[in-house]
Amino acid sequence: MRENHTIENQPMENTAPATAAAAATAGTVATQVVLPGVVEPDGLQVRHVAVPAPGQGEVLLAMEATGVSFAEQQMRRGKYYDQPPFPFVPGYDLVGRVAATGEGVDPALAGRRFAALTKTGGWASHVVVAAADLVEVPDSVSSADAETLVVNGITAWQMLHRTAEVDAGDTIVVLGANGGVGSALVQLARFAGVRVIGTASRRHHDRLRALGVTPVDYRDPDLYGRLRGLAPQGVAAVFDHVGGEGVVDSFRLLAPGGTLVSYGTASTRDAAGSSKAPVLKLFARLALWNALPNSRHAHFFNIWAGRRRLDAFRARLGADLGQVFALLAEGRLEPQVAARIPLSRAADAMRLAESGTVAGKVVLVPDEVREEAREEAREEAREGTREGARDGQSGR
Ligand SMILES: NC(=O)c1ccc[n+]([C@@H]2O[C@H](COP(=O)([O-])OP(=O)(O)OC[C@H]3O[C@@H](n4cnc5c(N)ncnc54)[C@H](OP(=O)(O)O)[C@@H]3O)[C@@H](O)[C@H]2O)c1
């Protein structure tokens, strides 16, 4: 990963702060990770820029946790459906503390901790977001734990309760049940009294069983035969992020009245060609199935749908993430942090997330945390040496 030490933009210490917000952030340098084009993880760049000042209706968040989502794995391949042109700062979501408030924002927000869904821009030490997009994180929940359930928790909650509208006693199939979205989905479903059949690699089966899920290996050549065997009457919903030809089999698993919730095309992440073609083909298929008189439903879930009515969108998102955070605070949802890695080592984080060897979300934390941790480790080592010397002197 290339470290770019130039400080872009004029550092704010050289300018007279024009607003209270600018004054609060003056003199601070922000770290950002940049995706410059279609690159391997090593091609990610680290740059240092002047900390941005929040404008009207905005706050500046000092990032405490952000993370690697599947979206960034697609974006670095140029495969995310509507990614911005390169170069850009990726980062689908973050948890941070309000470091400064812009005009028109309640100054009492300063110092409080919030989550925000950003799609891009989260892989930075300081991020400006609209105050209306903030969702408060309960005090008892750590930033890393909360981070695992921002995009994942909203997606899982909304697909389960708003799109599929499952009821207690229903049976559902969740593909990729150990993934970020998948593990949130299965836990929320179990909490709602739903029976869950989940596909995952074998190494994740024990954990899935512990969550009350019936696991099936997605590499089984007769995967759909096995799934049908477990629910011969059909299921109330199938959650499919894989796409491709398998989506036909997912639809066939449904009982009358059941709903296919398609929400990704993970199977084409590494395929050559257009990023839009597999999605458009999927949309066409779902539209056709919905039009047929077969009493089954097929939807594509898009977390950004409905943004044209921004107030309603924000209210929904805030309410749903609030419910997820409340369950997290009550200990009813188990967050899965695969690793905490300093922001400037985002390349390592990306490689780890893509390795398929870890369970849960790879979380990026501020670089200072690493420095603090190192200092603590040094202090512990010094303390240990001192104790060792004392023990030696006292003959213990
Ligand atoms: N539409 C939306 O609004 C929206 C929002 C959020 C996320 N998403 C989508 O949700 C998906 C999951 O995201 P994430 O961040 O949760 O990813 P993640 O943590 O990397 O999890 C991906 C999961 O998929 C499994 N998997 C990979 N290939 C598979 C296959 N062929 N069949 C079945 N499972 C397979 C993986 O299993 P192993 O670890 O065993 O390989 C893993 O459990 C992505 O496609 C993402 O784009 C969509």
The ligand as an ORCA input file, in Angstrom:
! r2SCAN-3c Opt
* xyz 0 1
  N     -28.628     -4.504     -1.796
  C     -28.189     -3.861     -0.734
  O     -28.693     -2.805     -0.381
  C     -27.059     -4.449      0.037
  C     -26.655     -3.881      1.251
  C     -25.603     -4.485      1.940
  C     -24.982     -5.615      1.415
  N     -25.396     -6.100      0.209
  C     -24.782     -7.309     -0.368
  O     -24.793     -8.306      0.603
  C     -23.815     -9.257      0.288
  C     -23.084     -9.681      1.551
  O     -22.327     -8.584      2.033
  P     -21.450     -8.765      3.345
  O     -20.783     -7.462      3.594
  O     -22.257     -9.424      4.368
  O     -20.347     -9.797      2.790
  P     -19.408    -10.782      3.601
  O     -19.372    -10.478      5.041
  O     -18.136    -10.854      2.817
  O     -20.176    -12.163      3.446
  C     -20.302    -12.786      2.210
  C     -20.883    -14.148      2.485
  O     -21.173    -14.784      1.256
  C     -20.758    -16.122      1.334
  N     -20.592    -16.577     -0.018
  C     -19.632    -16.247     -0.894
  N     -19.865    -16.879     -2.049
  C     -21.016    -17.589     -1.881
  C     -21.767    -18.461     -2.690
  N     -21.410    -18.713     -3.935
  N     -22.886    -19.006     -2.170
  C     -23.282    -18.744     -0.912
  N     -22.601    -17.935     -0.098
  C     -21.476    -17.383     -0.585
  C     -19.519    -16.083      2.167
  O     -19.286    -17.355      2.722
  P     -17.783    -17.890      3.056
  O     -17.191    -16.945      4.023
  O     -18.039    -19.208      3.627
  O     -17.083    -17.923      1.727
  C     -19.957    -15.088      3.231
  O     -20.749    -15.699      4.201
  C     -22.939     -8.656     -0.796
  O     -23.270     -9.208     -2.034
  C     -23.328     -7.187     -0.751
  O     -23.146     -6.560     -1.989
  C     -26.421     -5.553     -0.478
*
